[in-house]
Amino acid sequence: MRSVALRMILVATGRNRSPVDLATTFGEHPKTGVFFAYQNEVLRGRFPSKFFQNHPLSEILRANPPTYFRRNIENIVAVARAHTKSSPC
């Protein structure tokens, strides 16, 4: 949007997302993801709500396995190993 004033009004009234909103930066999160709900509750001092009291962590992790986290850690390890093999020490 070209108009900063219009954008501010739309964001303030909830009709548009803020351009600095992390959800817009990283894209949409899965419907089973609860991170933003958790974050909102912690920031507002309402954690744990009924949702988090009724859904154990094991259930949330089963619906949202740490696939990308694991892949990223594996990639970091692979890059570090390759770097140590090629670097003269």
C-alpha atoms as one frame of an Amber mdcrd trajectory, in Angstrom:
protein
   0.000   0.000   0.000   1.260   3.437  -0.844  -0.479   5.446   1.874   1.205
   5.139   5.254  -1.727   6.844   7.004  -4.243   4.449   5.438  -2.054   1.460
   6.328  -1.832   2.642   9.957  -5.616   2.979  10.161  -6.196  -0.454   8.625
  -3.697  -2.118  10.981  -5.095  -0.280  14.028  -8.650  -1.385  13.197  -7.592
  -4.984  12.541  -8.488  -4.907   8.859  -4.926  -5.487   7.704  -1.819  -7.121
   9.154   1.119  -5.045  10.212   4.021  -5.210   7.749   6.314  -6.077  10.679
   4.090  -8.932  11.882   6.248 -12.064  12.128   3.407 -14.192  10.770   3.568
 -12.246   7.490   7.361 -12.464   7.440   7.481 -16.237   7.827   4.236 -17.028
   6.032   1.210 -18.810   7.354   1.719 -21.284  10.155   0.044 -24.718  10.149
  -3.466 -24.977  11.546  -2.143 -27.338  14.218   0.523 -24.832  15.304  -0.128
 -23.200  18.665   2.989 -21.059  19.096   1.257 -17.728  18.487  -1.633 -18.687
  20.803   0.908 -19.638  23.468   2.857 -16.413  22.948  -0.303 -14.296  23.221
  -1.330 -15.983  26.441   2.097 -15.582  28.036   2.319 -11.916  27.036  -1.157
 -11.221  28.439  -0.573 -13.229  31.618  -3.336 -15.746  30.841  -1.224 -18.896
  30.403  -2.275 -21.667  30.755  -5.778 -21.262  29.408  -8.292 -24.066  29.092
  -6.844 -25.004  25.703  -3.364 -25.602  27.074  -4.720 -27.262  30.202  -6.743
 -29.697  28.072  -4.061 -30.420  25.448  -0.870 -31.933  26.848   2.478 -31.067
  25.318   2.860 -34.614  23.972  -0.344 -34.172  21.940   0.823 -30.818  20.560
   4.235 -32.253  19.605   2.611 -35.269  17.951   0.539 -32.918  15.769   3.565
 -30.663  15.121   6.716 -32.778  14.973   9.972 -30.771  15.054  10.788 -31.783
  11.456  12.252 -28.464  10.340  14.110 -27.922  13.605  15.742 -31.324  13.287
  16.603 -30.753   9.621  18.133 -27.373  10.418  20.269 -28.822  13.223  21.419
 -31.658  10.930  22.374 -29.101   8.275  24.323 -27.013  10.794  26.228 -30.119
  11.906  26.968 -31.108   8.283  28.263 -27.623   7.431  30.414 -27.543  10.589
  31.894 -30.959   9.779  32.623 -29.950   6.187  34.192 -26.723   7.387  36.471
 -28.461   9.895  37.626 -30.955   7.225  38.511 -28.223   4.737  40.012 -25.691
   7.169  43.720 -25.865   7.906  44.168 -25.846  11.677
